[in-house]
């Protein structure tokens, strides 16, 4: 028996006695196997689950949107703490596991759909209409690696005004990109977006051994406290993010050349140089050295 097989066996023995929270026990009971195509990796460590729920600070006045409840381990803890939980699960084969939870907890709704197709705004409005005591909306999720960025950006770009916070478990490398400050090799367009919409930080790391099946990489839990008012107010947010994307499309080039090559209407290389000089920024700077405030100021000058 390999060392990994021995470790898996010990984990089965360790968590098998906690049937309510054992992925091995739950999957065996329902004849369920994780789907690689859906990026299903289930937590097998209750301590980590509790830490994620703690990081979300879910409470009785909160509506929590859980993305990918999976086997319902975190869903159970959230339902015990939050005022209401809307769990969105793409895999209908998990209904024998999740439907009994919805019957047990009257403050839990399970929605079987792709979160990218759900009208989150309407979902929030409908629930808060029937439960006006819910003052905050929080998102909590153990995100599949393959669709992490689209889900995060969907919540930030489309629904930031309705959200209080997002607490995501993501691939460790992605977590560092999300919270990276300007100037680092991990800093990118998504770092600027996260900094515009929220105050984000890494709460803690989660080793790959805490999952079933075990992924090849470690994970991190990131909390994003969504700003009521963003730190900058560009005249055109859309134009600012066009600048951001253009500057990182050729990140080794100087900002001036990246923007000139992007062929933005009315924005010439001379205009970019003049805008940088107006702000006291060197024309040789790269986009990876600019923060959200600089991007906003350049956007206003160039638009």
Secondary structure, 3 states (H helix, E strand, C coil): CCHHHHHHHHHHHHHHCCHHHCHHHHHHHHCCCCCHHHCCCEECCHHHHHHHHHHHCCCCCEEEEEECCCCCHHHHHHHHHCCEEEEEECCHHHHHHHHHHHHHCCCEEEEECCCCCCCHHHHHHHHHHHCCCCCEEEEEEECCHHHHHHHHHHHHHHHHHHCCEEEEEEEHHHHHHHHCCCCCCCCCHHHHHHHHHEEEEEEEEECHHHEECCCCCCEEEEEEEECCCCCCCCCCHHHHHHHHHHHHHCCCCEHHHHHHHCCCCCCCHHHHHHHHHHCCCCCCCEHHHCCHHHHHHHHHHHC
